[in-house]
């Protein structure tokens, strides 16, 4: 080494020591300010949420009734009158939380995962990952979910008790028995409808796929859909009892037909309520599990009647009472409109691969992934600088992780059907593509494979140019890749359920190779398949190619159980080549970034502009139409309220979506000259396919295959308990309900019987079941 080099090397730290010290101080100040901002936002959101929840419990009491009357007196003289009072009381809190969630997610984008991975945590139980109920009709229910269920049950029982006491206390003595019976039925029916409307306020929150609220609490849509099902059953039960009690009362009075068809200007209209209830009952009956399982299309198409249900509900209760549930519906409209905008774009399929087991792998074009996002240290200036900052960004945000999923539409098969599929590739596998594995198990998937393959050919050769027009919604999923936060993982898959675990394994290997934050060091994969022809799915990722010598850094064990074959087939060990195709790409159309899980800045602006537009439209409606023309009909004003909600999203939110789309196209044009990168990724993907033979050989030492048997989770978890010691173990299951139940039951049993030196198992489900 030259003397100058030595001097330069030795002096470099000294020359920069003061600068480094100053940078460290600045970093600490930034970290402290960011932590303070996060704490303030989180504290504010908790206060608003708890106050909102307490509202539903307090209102039925005498104390709550007095506060409610005082609130109406204080706010009814404002611009929007009683409608504004109800909107502020019931709908504004959830909108405020959505507002605050945007800067919170922006602040947490970069550092939350790294901070959580750096924290040294002692093994402990967690409410969200401790299964309590495993065999009931609700499926696997965690301790946190059970607490939520109990709170809703307590809420309903409490309200029924309080309202019943009030009804009996106000029962006039001068009424004859028949009149007393009708009085009780009418008032109890009214109160049950009120309780149902309170539950209805929560009903649409879990089904907003890209909801900022679900991202805030890190609950993915496929898990939240269960809460919508539970709330739907409870809400429709209350609405049905509400209508039934009124029908009984009207029958006793002898005015059944007259009261059923009544539609008055001032007050509640009965006839639209009857229509809304009839549509709700149709949706409810077709959504029951036996019907949904056997006649999914019937369930899907009848569920689209929710639009008519909501409109006639607004006509039934009027603008005043509809404000109770308007907040959740408004957030759902925001999400639905964004999904419509995203799904209009067609997506190029880079390559298609048909595996011997009947599974199809699609590689879809997407905009480049970003591992970093713009930092905004002071969220106070968020609304001022965000547009200017965003337009000068060169990156296109389409963020997802290995546990994400997409909704796929193939227009040659159906313009209406969207099917969910787990992502089978890591975001680090390629910057410009995303892969999914599709198993042929139904009519739609069979038609997809038939559209790809030449069914008349004996060898299932592909047409030279396969015509497939695909559209994509998503990706959706967990805000944080929680699988990276466990040093020890047990991944349990059934059949095609191995797909997300291939993505997890690939993500871990990429991060291990690149030195990115990643905790997993011990991984056990338990995979149950029916036939051995499904085993090539495991070799779709070449682990040694992704991370050479990964076995030196990662302790990986794979246990495969072939349940319907008693011994290995004669051709075991032979590699069955997959059939590949490269469909023509049209101008490199990648997935749209117009999704709630995409760019947080644009999504925040979309929420804000739509909400402000809603307020502006209500103001204009009152000033130029309702007040001058003395519009007094409750039903008509309820319809106008719904129209304002839709128009604010379509007009004001649509302008922001248009700017977002323009920003996307501007960046896509910059990427258009980089098509060679997509071609290079395709070539690399084909190299990985060709490399599968070596992958099989190097994996052989870590794979144990058992024929004619099913996994014994008691033995598996018992061995892990003795081997891994007192640690946190993440258990992730992807498979049929029976598999989830078996694993959850053993997880609960191990945790209950746990000794001090044994691990704590944390149950997580990644199974999409509508």
BATIMAR-184027 format. One line per 4 residues: number of its first residue (from 0); for each residue x, y, z of C-alpha. Coordinates in Angstrom, 3 decimals, always signed. Example, Ala and Ser with C-alpha at 12.3 -4.5 7.8 and 13.67 -1.06 7.14 Angstrom:
2
0> +12.300:-4.500:+7.800; +13.670:-1.060:+7.140
This chain:
770
0> +0.000:+0.000:+0.000; +1.310:+3.446:-0.855; +2.148:+5.963:+1.853; -0.534:+8.337:+0.580
4> -3.077:+5.547:+0.798; -2.041:+4.756:+4.352; -2.267:+8.398:+5.367; -5.633:+8.743:+3.675
8> -6.933:+5.602:+5.365; -5.726:+6.588:+8.789; -6.840:+10.186:+8.571; -10.285:+9.572:+7.097
12> -11.991:+8.759:+10.400; -10.307:+11.718:+12.089; -11.286:+14.120:+9.385; -14.913:+13.026:+9.616
16> -15.211:+12.369:+13.325; -16.710:+15.757:+14.120; -19.082:+15.490:+11.190; -20.086:+12.005:+12.221
20> -20.671:+13.168:+15.780; -22.853:+16.021:+14.498; -24.747:+13.633:+12.253; -25.341:+11.301:+15.174
24> -26.721:+14.176:+17.222; -28.973:+15.213:+14.351; -30.134:+11.626:+13.901; -30.940:+11.361:+17.595
28> -32.912:+14.600:+17.444; -34.802:+13.360:+14.387; -35.520:+10.033:+16.070; -36.746:+11.812:+19.191
32> -38.991:+14.157:+17.198; -40.373:+11.269:+15.146; -41.000:+9.220:+18.288; -42.772:+12.176:+19.898
36> -44.917:+12.698:+16.795; -45.821:+8.999:+16.719; -46.711:+9.036:+20.407; -48.916:+12.147:+20.044
40> -50.727:+10.691:+17.027; -51.233:+7.298:+18.641; -52.448:+8.835:+21.910; -54.882:+11.118:+20.061
44> -56.268:+8.243:+17.992; -56.770:+6.095:+21.101; -58.596:+8.906:+22.897; -60.909:+9.496:+19.920
48> -61.550:+5.765:+19.472; -62.302:+5.086:+23.143; -64.608:+8.104:+23.309; -66.400:+6.858:+20.177
52> -66.874:+3.371:+21.633; -68.009:+4.783:+25.001; -70.617:+6.818:+23.148; -72.514:+3.685:+22.088
56> -72.602:+2.378:+25.670; -73.554:+5.676:+27.322; -76.280:+6.968:+24.965; -79.046:+4.538:+26.155
60> -78.662:+5.614:+29.818; -80.365:+8.611:+31.420; -77.005:+10.347:+31.740; -76.293:+9.685:+28.067
64> -79.726:+10.874:+27.017; -79.149:+14.169:+28.804; -75.740:+14.609:+27.175; -77.254:+13.707:+23.814
68> -80.020:+16.311:+24.226; -77.488:+18.952:+25.298; -75.333:+18.136:+22.274; -78.262:+18.526:+19.891
72> -79.253:+21.816:+21.483; -75.697:+23.121:+21.210; -75.097:+22.059:+17.601; -78.498:+22.016:+15.911
76> -78.272:+25.735:+15.230; -75.103:+25.202:+13.192; -74.967:+25.198:+9.413; -76.076:+21.600:+8.872
80> -78.615:+21.409:+11.687; -79.498:+18.052:+13.229; -77.847:+16.183:+10.352; -74.539:+17.850:+11.163
84> -75.026:+17.069:+14.853; -75.364:+13.345:+14.201; -72.540:+13.311:+11.664; -70.193:+15.032:+14.097
88> -71.184:+12.741:+16.951; -71.137:+9.339:+15.222; -69.270:+9.628:+11.901; -66.650:+12.320:+12.498
92> -64.595:+10.282:+15.046; -63.841:+7.447:+12.635; -62.999:+9.936:+9.870; -60.680:+11.805:+12.249
96> -58.888:+8.546:+13.067; -58.482:+7.882:+9.328; -57.012:+11.371:+8.902; -54.525:+10.885:+11.731
100> -53.623:+7.390:+10.512; -52.150:+8.779:+7.285; -49.318:+10.851:+8.849; -48.816:+8.077:+11.420
104> -48.243:+5.506:+8.668; -45.989:+7.961:+6.836; -43.819:+8.399:+9.902; -43.758:+4.666:+10.603
108> -43.001:+3.625:+7.027; -39.260:+3.517:+7.314; -38.299:+2.842:+10.885; -41.065:+0.719:+12.393
112> -39.830:-2.631:+11.060; -36.202:-1.927:+11.889; -37.042:-0.748:+15.408; -39.176:-3.806:+16.096
116> -36.471:-6.125:+14.804; -33.842:-4.417:+16.953; -35.873:-4.696:+20.142; -34.828:-7.546:+22.406
120> -38.095:-9.058:+23.541; -38.505:-11.723:+26.163; -40.922:-14.518:+25.197; -44.465:-13.586:+26.192
124> -48.052:-14.339:+25.256; -49.911:-11.998:+22.918; -53.670:-11.612:+22.717; -53.779:-11.610:+18.921
128> -51.783:-14.835:+18.534; -53.213:-16.925:+21.383; -56.045:-19.154:+20.070; -58.855:-19.536:+22.598
132> -61.755:-21.029:+20.606; -60.777:-23.562:+17.948; -63.720:-25.933:+17.391; -66.745:-23.630:+17.318
136> -68.775:-22.237:+14.400; -66.631:-19.090:+14.390; -63.485:-21.030:+13.489; -60.216:-20.231:+15.246
140> -60.725:-17.231:+17.536; -57.839:-15.503:+19.291; -58.012:-13.964:+22.750; -58.176:-10.437:+21.292
144> -60.984:-11.429:+18.931; -62.869:-13.084:+21.787; -62.637:-9.860:+23.794; -64.122:-7.973:+20.826
148> -66.949:-10.515:+20.494; -67.714:-10.278:+24.212; -67.770:-6.472:+24.017; -70.327:-6.555:+21.198
152> -72.470:-9.109:+23.047; -72.278:-7.050:+26.234; -73.166:-3.930:+24.233; -76.278:-5.552:+22.737
156> -77.401:-7.055:+26.062; -76.750:-3.777:+27.864; -78.723:-1.741:+25.347; -81.626:-4.207:+25.313
160> -81.720:-4.191:+29.113; -81.622:-0.387:+29.412; -84.177:+0.182:+26.655; -86.499:-2.500:+28.058
164> -86.336:-0.887:+31.498; -87.147:+2.502:+29.956; -90.064:+1.053:+27.960; -91.558:-0.685:+30.988
168> -91.019:+2.438:+33.080; -92.915:+4.621:+30.609; -95.742:+2.141:+29.978; -99.034:+4.065:+30.534
172> -101.355:+2.497:+33.114; -104.538:+3.573:+31.341; -103.924:+1.345:+28.277; -105.820:-1.892:+27.880
176> -103.735:-5.133:+27.674; -103.775:-5.272:+23.865; -102.641:-1.653:+23.616; -99.927:-2.284:+26.217
180> -98.691:-5.240:+24.160; -98.541:-3.127:+20.997; -96.835:-0.300:+22.894; -94.102:-2.664:+24.096
184> -93.706:-4.281:+20.665; -93.464:-0.954:+18.836; -90.974:+0.594:+21.243; -88.865:-2.547:+21.567
188> -88.814:-2.888:+17.775; -87.696:+0.728:+17.499; -84.866:+0.181:+19.986; -83.701:-3.049:+18.326
192> -83.533:-1.143:+15.040; -81.452:+1.531:+16.773; -79.043:-1.092:+18.143; -78.843:-2.699:+14.694
196> -77.969:+0.670:+13.178; -75.175:+1.048:+15.747; -73.757:-2.327:+14.640; -74.261:-1.292:+11.014
200> -71.872:+1.610:+11.659; -69.066:-0.965:+11.995; -70.196:-3.328:+9.231; -68.391:-1.719:+6.283
204> -65.096:-1.028:+8.058; -63.619:-4.567:+7.653; -64.489:-4.905:+3.935; -62.558:-1.851:+2.749
208> -59.625:-3.808:+1.310; -57.102:-0.982:+1.285; -58.509:+0.683:+4.399; -56.128:+2.953:+6.234
212> -57.764:+1.767:+9.476; -56.922:-1.897:+8.818; -53.371:-0.916:+7.918; -53.137:+1.119:+11.102
216> -53.802:-1.945:+13.286; -51.983:-4.312:+10.867; -55.001:-6.534:+10.179; -55.169:-7.749:+6.561
220> -58.394:-7.890:+4.603; -58.527:-11.707:+4.466; -58.605:-11.764:+8.269; -60.926:-8.767:+8.650
224> -63.536:-10.326:+6.346; -64.449:-12.653:+9.235; -65.412:-9.647:+11.337; -67.695:-8.449:+8.553
228> -69.375:-11.877:+8.521; -69.870:-11.859:+12.297; -71.154:-8.284:+12.301; -73.415:-9.060:+9.343
232> -75.103:-11.916:+11.205; -75.585:-9.776:+14.314; -76.829:-6.740:+12.372; -79.302:-8.700:+10.267
236> -80.588:-10.555:+13.347; -81.328:-7.222:+15.016; -82.885:-5.743:+11.863; -85.019:-8.865:+11.397
240> -86.281:-8.714:+14.988; -86.893:-4.994:+14.486; -89.124:-5.635:+11.482; -90.765:-8.731:+12.950
244> -91.900:-6.971:+16.121; -93.449:-4.182:+14.067; -95.253:-6.677:+11.810; -96.655:-8.498:+14.847
248> -97.805:-5.227:+16.383; -99.444:-4.037:+13.157; -101.157:-7.403:+12.756; -102.599:-7.154:+16.276
252> -103.788:-3.615:+15.537; -105.290:-4.741:+12.225; -103.341:-2.179:+10.169; -100.693:-4.456:+8.638
256> -101.106:-3.472:+4.968; -101.663:+0.228:+5.684; -98.613:+0.557:+7.941; -96.421:-1.558:+5.649
260> -97.065:+0.727:+2.673; -96.854:+3.965:+4.648; -94.278:+6.490:+3.426; -94.514:+9.876:+5.163
264> -92.524:+13.059:+4.659; -91.807:+13.765:+8.325; -90.583:+10.729:+10.194; -89.574:+7.197:+9.301
268> -90.913:+5.719:+6.060; -92.115:+2.139:+6.528; -92.253:+1.002:+2.892; -88.569:+1.665:+2.032
272> -87.708:-0.078:+5.300; -89.641:-3.159:+4.160; -87.768:-3.145:+0.821; -84.406:-2.694:+2.560
276> -85.162:-5.519:+5.018; -86.305:-7.853:+2.208; -83.069:-7.235:+0.289; -81.066:-7.651:+3.487
280> -82.730:-10.998:+4.203; -81.957:-12.195:+0.663; -78.305:-11.215:+1.079; -78.200:-12.813:+4.525
284> -79.697:-16.154:+3.458; -77.407:-16.501:+0.440; -74.349:-15.628:+2.547; -74.837:-18.522:+4.977
288> -71.938:-20.950:+4.818; -73.702:-23.925:+3.119; -75.049:-21.676:+0.333; -71.814:-19.713:+0.027
292> -69.790:-22.914:-0.220; -71.906:-24.663:-2.855; -73.299:-21.671:-4.761; -70.594:-19.026:-4.513
296> -71.741:-17.139:-7.604; -75.267:-16.867:-6.153; -73.779:-15.411:-2.977; -71.493:-13.066:-4.915
300> -74.133:-11.607:-7.217; -76.835:-11.202:-4.554; -74.309:-9.475:-2.314; -73.979:-6.718:-4.929
304> -77.493:-5.676:-3.851; -75.871:-3.919:-0.903; -76.097:-0.691:-2.902; -79.904:-0.901:-3.039
308> -79.976:-2.000:+0.607; -78.067:+1.107:+1.733; -80.102:+3.480:-0.440; -83.443:+2.204:+0.861
312> -82.089:+2.212:+4.414; -81.332:+5.924:+3.973; -84.851:+6.435:+2.579; -86.256:+4.524:+5.558
316> -84.481:+6.307:+8.434; -83.871:+9.683:+6.774; -80.867:+12.002:+6.797; -80.942:+12.507:+10.556
320> -80.600:+8.894:+11.737; -78.511:+7.762:+8.752; -75.687:+9.922:+10.083; -75.054:+7.224:+12.717
324> -73.589:+4.837:+10.133; -72.433:+7.290:+7.445; -68.766:+7.307:+8.519; -68.072:+3.626:+7.866
328> -70.019:+3.702:+4.585; -68.067:+6.760:+3.426; -64.712:+5.050:+4.056; -65.969:+2.010:+2.129
332> -67.009:+4.215:-0.825; -63.501:+5.714:-0.831; -61.976:+2.256:-1.067; -64.477:+0.972:-3.641
336> -63.950:+3.898:-6.001; -60.180:+3.480:-5.831; -60.545:-0.236:-6.593; -62.669:+0.572:-9.642
340> -60.006:+2.978:-10.894; -57.187:+0.468:-10.372; -59.023:-2.463:-11.948; -59.703:-0.607:-15.217
344> -56.067:-1.074:-16.240; -54.988:-4.273:-17.961; -51.751:-5.912:-16.833; -49.156:-7.677:-18.944
348> -48.455:-11.308:-18.147; -44.693:-11.666:-18.540; -44.646:-15.450:-18.489; -46.871:-18.455:-17.879
352> -45.728:-21.793:-16.511; -47.909:-24.901:-16.274; -46.612:-27.364:-13.687; -47.219:-31.136:-13.946
356> -49.537:-31.103:-10.928; -52.031:-28.887:-12.753; -50.906:-25.636:-11.151; -50.390:-22.493:-13.227
360> -47.782:-19.877:-12.371; -48.382:-16.379:-13.715; -45.694:-13.717:-13.662; -47.367:-10.292:-13.791
364> -45.750:-7.000:-14.689; -45.669:-4.387:-11.941; -44.025:-1.015:-11.327; -40.753:-1.092:-9.421
368> -40.961:-1.802:-5.700; -39.552:+0.700:-3.248; -37.767:-0.202:-0.105; -37.814:+3.392:+1.031
372> -40.304:+6.194:+0.948; -39.942:+9.952:+1.345; -39.316:+10.951:+4.920; -41.428:+13.759:+6.370
376> -40.137:+14.474:+9.834; -42.660:+17.122:+10.703; -46.190:+15.973:+9.969; -47.391:+19.493:+10.659
380> -46.219:+20.582:+7.205; -47.582:+17.455:+5.573; -50.553:+19.061:+3.880; -48.511:+22.020:+2.604
384> -45.536:+20.390:+0.923; -46.859:+16.981:+0.015; -48.070:+17.756:-3.537; -44.831:+19.530:-4.465
388> -42.710:+16.762:-2.963; -44.720:+13.983:-4.572; -44.558:+15.382:-8.094; -40.765:+15.495:-7.946
392> -40.446:+11.894:-6.761; -39.064:+9.423:-9.280; -40.376:+6.312:-7.564; -43.693:+4.527:-8.081
396> -44.966:+3.007:-4.877; -46.499:-0.458:-5.007; -45.595:-1.838:-1.619; -46.289:-5.406:-0.584
400> -44.669:-8.249:+1.311; -44.499:-12.021:+1.076; -47.883:-12.451:+2.809; -49.760:-10.174:+0.418
404> -52.430:-11.268:-2.033; -54.076:-9.887:-5.146; -57.490:-10.131:-6.783; -57.182:-11.331:-10.379
408> -59.652:-10.939:-13.244; -59.231:-12.689:-16.604; -61.528:-10.933:-19.058; -61.640:-13.862:-21.484
412> -63.306:-15.861:-18.669; -65.503:-13.268:-16.953; -65.753:-9.508:-16.623; -67.379:-9.791:-13.203
416> -65.437:-12.471:-11.336; -62.406:-11.552:-9.239; -60.484:-14.306:-7.485; -57.954:-13.858:-4.650
420> -54.493:-15.434:-4.891; -51.538:-15.304:-2.525; -48.349:-13.808:-3.879; -45.744:-16.548:-4.390
424> -42.779:-14.229:-4.972; -40.887:-11.953:-2.640; -40.698:-8.215:-3.372; -36.947:-8.806:-3.574
428> -37.250:-11.505:-6.264; -37.573:-8.927:-8.990; -38.201:-5.237:-9.274; -40.616:-5.468:-12.177
432> -42.631:-8.633:-11.639; -44.927:-10.380:-9.194; -45.863:-14.076:-9.323; -48.894:-16.092:-8.246
436> -49.550:-19.837:-8.188; -53.044:-20.927:-9.264; -54.226:-24.460:-8.571; -56.925:-25.893:-10.833
440> -59.704:-26.761:-8.380; -62.832:-25.171:-9.853; -64.592:-24.098:-13.030; -62.880:-20.714:-13.292
444> -59.364:-22.078:-12.782; -60.099:-24.996:-15.117; -61.190:-22.552:-17.807; -58.051:-20.500:-17.188
448> -55.821:-23.512:-17.724; -57.875:-24.522:-20.750; -57.452:-21.038:-22.183; -53.712:-21.332:-21.732
452> -53.247:-24.858:-23.018; -54.097:-26.433:-26.350; -56.630:-28.949:-25.081; -56.550:-30.872:-28.343
456> -52.849:-31.636:-27.992; -51.909:-34.843:-26.216; -48.812:-33.283:-24.669; -50.603:-30.133:-23.522
460> -48.442:-27.841:-25.638; -49.084:-24.137:-25.335; -50.194:-22.015:-28.197; -47.314:-19.865:-29.444
464> -49.107:-16.671:-28.468; -51.608:-17.103:-25.644; -54.191:-14.338:-25.451; -54.988:-13.455:-21.848
468> -56.242:-10.076:-20.684; -55.652:-9.693:-16.948; -56.602:-6.987:-14.477; -55.421:-6.808:-10.892
472> -56.669:-5.298:-7.652; -54.162:-4.977:-4.865; -51.832:-6.089:-3.512; -53.356:-6.183:-0.050
476> -52.157:-7.737:+3.182; -50.286:-7.029:+6.389; -48.783:-3.582:+6.747; -45.710:-5.124:+8.372
480> -44.117:-8.483:+7.454; -44.572:-10.020:+10.901; -42.854:-13.245:+9.834; -39.546:-11.342:+9.953
484> -40.054:-10.627:+13.657; -39.715:-14.249:+14.800; -36.311:-15.866:+15.080; -38.067:-19.224:+14.968
488> -40.817:-20.091:+12.479; -43.110:-23.066:+11.897; -44.862:-22.838:+8.525; -47.744:-25.302:+8.096
492> -49.233:-25.644:+4.617; -51.872:-27.774:+2.978; -51.625:-28.282:-0.788; -51.395:-24.987:-2.679
496> -51.089:-23.295:+0.745; -47.332:-23.622:+0.247; -47.514:-20.639:-2.134; -47.125:-17.791:+0.430
500> -44.435:-19.773:+2.261; -42.352:-19.934:-0.913; -42.528:-16.143:-0.921; -41.608:-15.989:+2.777
504> -38.639:-18.303:+2.273; -37.460:-16.316:-0.731; -37.795:-13.041:+1.171; -35.805:-14.373:+4.121
508> -33.051:-15.697:+1.829; -32.814:-12.397:-0.050; -32.626:-10.442:+3.176; -30.036:-12.797:+4.616
512> -27.879:-12.393:+1.512; -28.265:-8.610:+1.342; -27.890:-8.004:+5.084; -31.346:-6.461:+5.480
516> -33.307:-6.630:+8.777; -34.367:-10.247:+9.242; -34.660:-12.324:+12.429; -35.610:-15.868:+11.292
520> -32.815:-18.387:+11.777; -34.727:-21.614:+12.492; -37.486:-22.559:+10.043; -39.579:-25.711:+10.005
524> -41.940:-26.244:+7.059; -44.676:-28.857:+7.463; -46.405:-29.496:+4.146; -49.313:-31.900:+3.645
528> -50.231:-32.845:+0.057; -52.569:-35.430:-1.420; -50.340:-36.636:-4.254; -46.620:-36.601:-4.896
532> -47.108:-34.786:-8.212; -47.487:-31.574:-6.152; -43.934:-31.786:-4.818; -42.356:-29.842:-7.734
536> -44.078:-26.736:-6.315; -41.316:-26.627:-3.730; -38.662:-26.171:-6.391; -40.206:-23.105:-8.038
540> -37.668:-21.107:-6.015; -33.994:-22.038:-6.200; -32.805:-21.291:-2.675; -29.132:-21.855:-3.431
544> -29.300:-19.451:-6.356; -31.000:-16.783:-4.221; -28.604:-17.147:-1.284; -25.510:-19.292:-1.893
548> -24.560:-21.428:+1.102; -27.806:-20.472:+2.848; -27.525:-23.624:+4.979; -24.627:-21.997:+6.826
552> -26.848:-19.097:+7.899; -30.281:-20.696:+8.112; -31.427:-23.874:+9.820; -34.136:-25.136:+7.449
556> -36.128:-28.345:+7.833; -38.932:-29.446:+5.505; -41.327:-32.262:+6.429; -43.591:-33.372:+3.590
560> -46.578:-35.657:+4.165; -48.110:-37.333:+1.103; -51.460:-38.439:+2.511; -52.985:-40.477:-0.350
564> -49.963:-42.471:-1.489; -48.544:-45.256:+0.651; -45.162:-45.382:-1.076; -43.044:-43.281:-3.421
568> -43.980:-43.498:-7.114; -41.626:-45.381:-9.414; -40.608:-42.179:-11.183; -39.622:-40.410:-7.949
572> -36.538:-38.341:-8.455; -37.312:-37.606:-12.079; -37.857:-33.961:-12.851; -41.023:-33.289:-14.850
576> -40.439:-30.204:-16.925; -42.997:-27.471:-16.740; -44.540:-26.049:-19.886; -43.575:-22.413:-20.367
580> -44.947:-19.599:-22.454; -44.196:-15.921:-22.920; -47.371:-14.130:-24.013; -46.989:-10.955:-26.057
584> -46.754:-7.804:-23.944; -48.556:-4.637:-24.971; -46.492:-1.526:-24.286; -45.422:-2.939:-20.935
588> -48.646:-2.412:-18.994; -47.838:-2.954:-15.332; -50.120:-3.037:-12.308; -51.623:+0.289:-11.343
592> -50.450:+1.978:-8.163; -53.941:+3.381:-7.493; -54.443:+1.281:-4.383; -54.951:+2.084:-0.716
596> -51.807:+0.167:+0.211; -49.736:+2.163:-2.280; -48.349:+5.661:-1.932; -49.399:+7.004:+1.482
600> -49.117:+10.649:+0.440; -51.477:+10.333:-2.505; -53.858:+8.139:-0.539; -53.944:+10.698:+2.283
604> -54.671:+13.502:-0.159; -57.443:+11.386:-1.673; -59.117:+10.910:+1.736; -58.759:+14.574:+2.658
608> -60.038:+15.956:-0.645; -63.048:+13.614:-0.643; -63.986:+14.513:+2.927; -63.630:+18.243:+2.300
612> -65.679:+17.788:-0.854; -68.418:+16.091:+1.165; -68.582:+19.048:+3.564; -68.589:+21.525:+0.655
616> -71.399:+19.688:-1.149; -73.501:+19.539:+2.028; -72.965:+23.277:+2.468; -73.957:+24.064:-1.136
620> -76.945:+21.745:-0.922; -78.243:+23.435:+2.221; -77.620:+26.984:+0.980; -78.932:+26.663:-2.576
624> -81.526:+23.921:-2.411; -82.768:+22.566:+0.917; -83.239:+25.874:+2.752; -84.543:+28.017:-0.140
628> -87.034:+25.356:-1.246; -87.866:+24.259:+2.323; -87.179:+20.591:+1.672; -88.472:+18.703:+4.719
632> -88.924:+15.073:+3.641; -86.713:+12.801:+5.749; -86.490:+10.178:+3.015; -85.570:+12.652:+0.307
636> -82.939:+14.330:+2.472; -81.545:+10.904:+3.349; -81.208:+10.171:-0.380; -79.510:+13.534:-0.925
640> -77.049:+12.693:+1.856; -76.086:+9.452:+0.074; -75.743:+11.314:-3.233; -73.450:+13.872:-1.566
644> -71.245:+11.063:-0.234; -70.960:+9.491:-3.686; -70.472:+12.794:-5.518; -67.760:+13.982:-3.133
648> -65.718:+10.841:-3.798; -66.345:+10.794:-7.561; -65.734:+14.533:-8.102; -63.283:+15.775:-5.468
652> -61.628:+12.432:-4.827; -61.706:+11.729:-8.574; -59.645:+14.868:-9.240; -57.000:+13.652:-6.814
656> -57.077:+10.154:-8.316; -56.635:+11.755:-11.740; -53.535:+13.613:-10.535; -52.304:+10.384:-8.928
660> -52.821:+8.568:-12.226; -51.001:+11.354:-14.111; -48.093:+11.024:-11.681; -48.110:+7.261:-12.264
664> -48.068:+7.672:-16.049; -45.261:+10.234:-15.848; -43.107:+7.804:-13.926; -44.193:+4.891:-16.119
668> -42.968:+6.838:-19.157; -39.570:+7.140:-17.506; -39.548:+3.411:-16.915; -40.634:+2.648:-20.493
672> -37.065:+2.929:-21.683; -36.110:+0.248:-19.170; -38.092:-2.599:-20.720; -34.851:-4.502:-21.065
676> -34.925:-4.900:-17.288; -38.219:-6.772:-17.526; -36.777:-8.978:-20.262; -33.725:-9.579:-18.106
680> -35.929:-10.582:-15.163; -37.808:-12.974:-17.452; -34.504:-14.543:-18.558; -33.398:-14.819:-14.936
684> -36.719:-16.428:-14.070; -36.240:-19.006:-16.838; -32.715:-19.661:-15.600; -34.150:-20.371:-12.179
688> -36.604:-22.821:-13.751; -33.752:-24.558:-15.556; -31.778:-24.683:-12.335; -34.464:-26.625:-10.461
692> -32.599:-29.930:-10.824; -29.669:-28.687:-8.771; -32.075:-27.103:-6.317; -33.740:-30.473:-5.750
696> -30.396:-32.109:-4.991; -29.217:-29.458:-2.536; -32.543:-29.440:-0.717; -32.599:-33.213:-0.364
700> -30.586:-33.153:+2.848; -33.151:-30.918:+4.609; -36.305:-32.627:+3.283; -38.041:-35.568:+4.942
704> -40.939:-37.113:+3.003; -43.527:-39.377:+4.642; -45.991:-41.378:+2.551; -49.391:-42.563:+3.681
708> -49.443:-40.489:+6.873; -50.618:-37.146:+8.183; -48.605:-34.738:+10.320; -48.829:-35.439:+14.060
712> -48.669:-31.929:+15.437; -48.389:-33.135:+19.013; -45.100:-34.873:+18.230; -43.886:-32.051:+15.986
716> -44.565:-29.316:+18.536; -43.217:-31.479:+21.358; -39.905:-32.006:+19.557; -39.662:-28.275:+18.817
720> -40.314:-27.456:+22.482; -37.330:-29.526:+23.567; -35.079:-28.431:+20.717; -35.600:-24.646:+20.566
724> -36.030:-23.855:+24.275; -37.579:-20.712:+25.790; -38.194:-18.553:+22.715; -41.039:-17.018:+20.750
728> -42.074:-19.277:+17.871; -44.220:-17.903:+15.072; -46.673:-20.474:+13.728; -48.234:-19.576:+10.368
732> -50.885:-21.805:+8.799; -52.165:-21.698:+5.220; -54.624:-24.419:+4.355; -58.165:-25.731:+4.836
736> -60.154:-25.040:+8.048; -59.477:-28.552:+9.382; -55.730:-27.939:+9.185; -56.062:-24.563:+10.902
740> -58.126:-26.148:+13.678; -55.602:-28.935:+14.262; -52.646:-26.549:+14.460; -54.527:-24.012:+16.607
744> -55.628:-26.731:+19.009; -52.066:-27.982:+19.453; -50.732:-24.425:+19.770; -53.210:-23.701:+22.550
748> -52.456:-27.029:+24.254; -48.701:-26.460:+24.179; -49.052:-22.928:+25.572; -51.372:-24.037:+28.380
752> -49.129:-26.960:+29.389; -45.971:-24.951:+28.824; -43.044:-25.322:+31.186; -40.628:-22.514:+31.928
756> -37.920:-23.730:+29.525; -40.361:-24.334:+26.647; -41.204:-21.887:+23.823; -44.335:-19.796:+23.449
760> -46.147:-20.556:+20.191; -47.885:-17.679:+18.389; -50.661:-18.779:+16.037; -51.214:-16.876:+12.778
764> -53.572:-17.834:+9.963; -53.035:-16.908:+6.336; -56.017:-18.591:+4.728; -58.473:-16.662:+2.594
768> -61.990:-17.994:+3.139; -64.998:-15.852:+2.196
